[in-house]
Amino acid sequence: MAEFLQHCLNALILGGTYALLGIGLTLIFGIMKVVNFTHGELYTFGAYMVFFFVMVLGVNFFVGIAAAMILGIVLGALIEFVLLRPLRGASIDTTMLVMIGAWIALQNLEQFTWSGIAKSIDHPFPVEPLVLGAVSVSWIRIFVFLFALTLIAGTYFLINRTKLGKAMRATFQDRDTAALMGVNINRICTATFALGSSLAAAAGALLGPVFIVMPTMGDGAALKAFAIVILGGLGSIIGATVGGFILALVEELGAGYISSGYRDAMGFGLIIIILVYKPTGLFALKERIG
C-alpha cells in the first residue's frame, strides 16, 4: 500500500505539468486549428531560459521562472506573427509543414546554442524530502505542483471570466461571426498562441530543475501534450487538466508495477482503449473552450 500511495503522489505532482502542456496545446489547436509541432520546443525553451537566468546570470530562482514564462509569451507571439499570420487561410498541410520546419529549426538552434550535453539547474529548496507517513516527496516537487495548479486556475479564470477569454471562446465557436461582432481575429490568434506557448514554457521551467535539461527533451513532451489533448477532448481545459493527471497516473503505475521501459507505452495504450469507446475524448466540447 505504501508503494502504491507513493506512485499516486508522484503522479499527482507530475500531472500538474502535464496538464499545463495539454491546456496550452488545446487552446492553440481548438481556436487556431493549428497543429503546433513547436510545442515541445517551447517546453525546452522554458527549461533553458531558467538555466540561463539561474546558472549563467545568477538570477533568483523564482525570478528566473517568471522570466522564462514571459519570454515564452514573446517567442510564441513572434512565431504566430512571423510564420502563422501570413498563412491564415492556407491549407492545413502547408501550415503543418511550416510548423514542422520551425520545430526542427528551434531544436537545432538549441543544440547549437547549448550543445548536446545535459545540464542541471540548482534550486533553493532543501535536499531532504518531506516525509508524510509512509510516503515522501521532495520540496521542489511540491513547489512545482502548487505553481502548476496556480497556473491552471489562472488560465481557467482568464478563459471563462475575462473579456479576452470571451473573445477566444467566440472565435472557437464561429470565427466569422466573431469577426462580424468586432473581435480582432489576428489579435486573438496571437494572444492564444502566446498564452499556449507560455504554458508550455512554464512546464519546462518547472520540470527543468527536477530532471535535466537537453535539446531533445521537448520531443517526448510534445507527444504527451498531443496525447493529453486527444484523451481529454479537443477544446476542453478541464479535459486537458484531467487528461494530464490520468496520463501521469497510468505512466507512474505502469513504470512501478510493470517496467519503466513501458512507461510511455502504458499511457498511449490507455488512450487507444478510451478512443475506441469514446472517439471524441473524455470531455469533448463542441460549443466552447472552457
Secondary structure as the mmCIF struct_conf table of DSSP 4:
data_model
#
loop_
_struct_conf.conf_type_id
_struct_conf.id
_struct_conf.beg_label_comp_id
_struct_conf.beg_label_asym_id
_struct_conf.beg_label_seq_id
_struct_conf.end_label_comp_id
_struct_conf.end_label_asym_id
_struct_conf.end_label_seq_id
HELX_RH_AL_P HELX_RH_AL_P1 ALA A 2 MET A 32
TURN_TY1_P TURN_TY1_P1 PHE A 37 THR A 38
HELX_RH_AL_P HELX_RH_AL_P2 HIS A 39 PHE A 51
HELX_RH_PI_P HELX_RH_PI_P1 PHE A 52 VAL A 56
BEND BEND1 LEU A 57 LEU A 57
HELX_RH_AL_P HELX_RH_AL_P3 PHE A 61 ILE A 79
HELX_RH_PI_P HELX_RH_PI_P2 GLU A 80 LEU A 84
HELX_RH_3T_P HELX_RH_3T_P1 ARG A 85 LEU A 87
TURN_TY1_P TURN_TY1_P2 ARG A 88 GLY A 89
BEND BEND2 ALA A 90 ALA A 90
HELX_RH_AL_P HELX_RH_AL_P4 ILE A 92 TRP A 114
BEND BEND3 GLY A 116 ILE A 117
STRN STRN1 LYS A 119 LYS A 119
BEND BEND4 PRO A 124 PHE A 125
BEND BEND5 VAL A 127 GLU A 128
HELX_LH_PP_P HELX_LH_PP_P1 PRO A 129 PRO A 129
STRN STRN2 LEU A 130 LEU A 132
TURN_TY1_P TURN_TY1_P3 GLY A 133 ALA A 134
STRN STRN3 VAL A 135 VAL A 137
HELX_RH_AL_P HELX_RH_AL_P5 TRP A 139 ARG A 161
BEND BEND6 THR A 162 THR A 162
HELX_RH_AL_P HELX_RH_AL_P6 LYS A 163 GLN A 173
HELX_RH_AL_P HELX_RH_AL_P7 ARG A 175 LEU A 180
TURN_TY1_P TURN_TY1_P4 MET A 181 GLY A 182
HELX_RH_AL_P HELX_RH_AL_P8 ILE A 185 LEU A 207
TURN_TY1_P TURN_TY1_P5 GLY A 208 VAL A 210
BEND BEND7 PHE A 211 PHE A 211
STRN STRN4 VAL A 213 VAL A 213
TURN_TY1_P TURN_TY1_P6 PRO A 215 THR A 216
HELX_RH_AL_P HELX_RH_AL_P9 MET A 217 GLY A 232
TURN_TY1_P TURN_TY1_P7 LEU A 234 GLY A 235
HELX_RH_AL_P HELX_RH_AL_P10 ILE A 237 TYR A 257
TURN_TY1_P TURN_TY1_P8 ILE A 258 ILE A 258
HELX_RH_3T_P HELX_RH_3T_P2 SER A 260 TYR A 262
HELX_RH_AL_P HELX_RH_AL_P11 ARG A 263 TYR A 277
TURN_TY1_P TURN_TY1_P9 PRO A 279 THR A 280
TURN_TY1_P TURN_TY1_P10 LEU A 282 PHE A 283
BEND BEND8 LYS A 286 GLU A 287
#
